[in-house]
Amino acid sequence: SIRDEGAREEEEGCDEDDDDDEASAEVLCHQSDYISMSLMHEGLDDGEKCTVTSDWHNCLKLGYDVREREFPAWMRTLLEEGAGVPNADSILPAAVVSPGEPFGAISPAVASRYGLSSDVALVGGTTDSNAAFFAAAGARPEAGTAVTSLGSTLAMKMLSGTFVEDAGRGVYSHRFPRFGSSEDDDDDEEEKDGRRVTS
């Protein structure tokens, strides 16, 4: 059945500021981001505006700079000047985390509905071919490890010690997460070997 927008917002616990214009209520998010937001906020009535947390791999497709770990200035300019968005940061994900990095917990309503512990953590997601790489190569593969996966497209991934990019040939680099490491550990290791998954 189709429910009105107000009912959906009340159920999910994501309130909109009535003083904001309609454009500011829209945000860019991926399917996994939307599901995470729903799991975190459903049933909450705390008056907080929902924010989007996404991951490096999905955000790469939005123009996210995986080396600098930020959305580049050209993207903000494109959104503000080209698309007429008053403040680009208001529609971009508020936080972008490493795949596998915890960023929240499910709401009590979700925990109760599905019989789950209330401390179930939500973690940063990834894309399908990167998930295939992790499944086949493991959490700590060596540089040079390669995986090919076939889905709706053929994806070839190789773990590289350097950033590789060739837009003319469709080659680009994802940032490889450090599973089980803190963000500080990630920064230290990045300086040592700079590993990247190259697509």
N, C-alpha and C positions, 0 to 999 in steps of 0.2 A: 504494500500500500504506500501511497505517497503521503508524507507528512509535511506540514508547513515548516518553514525554516526556523521559526521560533521554538517549536517543539524539539527539533533536532539539536539546536544550541543548548536548550535547557537539559536535555538528556546527556549530552556530552560534557556539560559543564564549561563550555567555552563561551564566555560572555563577550559581546561586542560593545564598544563604547558608542553610545548613541550620538555623541557629538562629532564623531569621525565621519568623513564622507564615505560613500559606498566603496570606493577603490581601496581605502586603507584596510577594509575587512578582508580583502583578498590577499592570499599569500601563495608563493610558489612552494609546492611540496610534491614529493614522489609518493607512489602508492605505499611504500613501507613507512614513510613519514606519517602519512594520514592514519595508518593502522596504529602506529605507536602513539600518536596524539589521542586517538580514541581510547586506547587501552589505559593511558595515563589519566585522562580527564573525565571519562564517562562517570556520571553520577555525582560529580563534585559540583558544589554550588558555592564556590569561594569568591566569586566576583573577579577572578583573575582572567586576563585575556590569554588565550592559548598562544604559545609560541612554537615554532617549528624547529626541531632538532633533526639534522640530516647527517649524512656520512660523506666521506671523501669521494667514494666511488660513484654514487648517484649524482653528487654535486658537480663532478667533473663535466658531466653532460650539460650542466647549466652554465659552464664557463669558469668554474672554480679553479683557482691556481693551486695545484697540489704541492708545488714547491714552496710557495709563500704561505700556504694555508689561509687564503683569503679570496674573496671575490675581487677581481681586478677593477681598477678605476674605469676602464673602458666599458665595463658592463654596467656600472652605476650610471655612467653618462648615457649609454644607450637606453636604459630604462627611463631615466629622468627626461632627457631631451628628445629621444626618439619615440618613446611610448607614452610620454606625458605623466609618468608616475612622480608625484611630488617628492617622495623620499624613497629611494631604491631600497634602503635598509629595512623599510617597513614591510616589504613583500618578500625579501630574501630570507632563507632560513636564519634564525637568530644564532644558532650554534651548528658547527659542522665538526663531527667527531670521527675518530678512527673506527673502521669496521671492528665490531667486537667490544668497543669501549662502552661501559655502562653509563647511562645518562638519566635514568629515572626508574620509577617502579610503577607497577600497575595500580590502578585506583582500588580502594576498598570494595566498590560496587562490582568491579570486574572480578576481583578475587573471590567475592562471595558467590557471584553467579556461576562461576566455573569450578568452585571448590579448590582454589589455588591459595597458596601462601600469600599474604599481603606484601611480602618482601621480594616477590619475583621481579628481577631486574630486566629492564629494557636496554638493549645494546644497539650500537650503530650497525646498520645493515650493509649490504653490498649489492653488486649487480650479479646477474646470472652466470656469466662466464668467469667472473672473479670467484664466485662461490665454487664453481667447478674446479678452478685452479687450486683453491685451498683444500678441497676434498681430495684431489688427486696428489697434490704435492706436500700437504701437511703444513704445520704452523712455522717451521724453521727450515725451509728448503735452501739449498745452496744456489749461488748465482749460476745461471746457465740452465737451471731446471726449466723445462718447457712442457706445456700441456695444450692439447688441442681438444676443443669441445664442439659438438655439433648440436645446434638447436634450430631456431628459426634462421640463424646465420652460423657460419663456420668461424669460430674464434680461436686464434693462436696466441697463447700467452707464454712469455719467457721472463724469468727473473733476471734483471739486469743490474749491474753495479753502477750504471750511470743513467741519467735521464735521456730518453730517446724520443724524438718526435720528427715526423715527416708527414705533414698534412696532405701532401700530394699523393701519398701512398696509403693514407688511412692508418698510420702508425702513431701511437701516442702512449704515454706512460701514466699508469695509476700509481699512487703511493702505496707501498706494501705495508700493511699493519704489523706491529710487533705484538703478537698475541701474548697475553700474560705479563706485559710490561706496563709500567706507569708512563705517563707522558714525559717525565724527566728522563727515564731510561731511553725512550724513543728518540729524544733529542740527542743524547749522548751517542747512541748507536748510529744515528743518521750521519753524524759527522765522520764516523769511522768507515762506513761502507756504502751509504747512500743507495741502498737497494731499491729497485723499482720493478713493478710488473709491467712489461711492455706488451702492448696489444698490437 
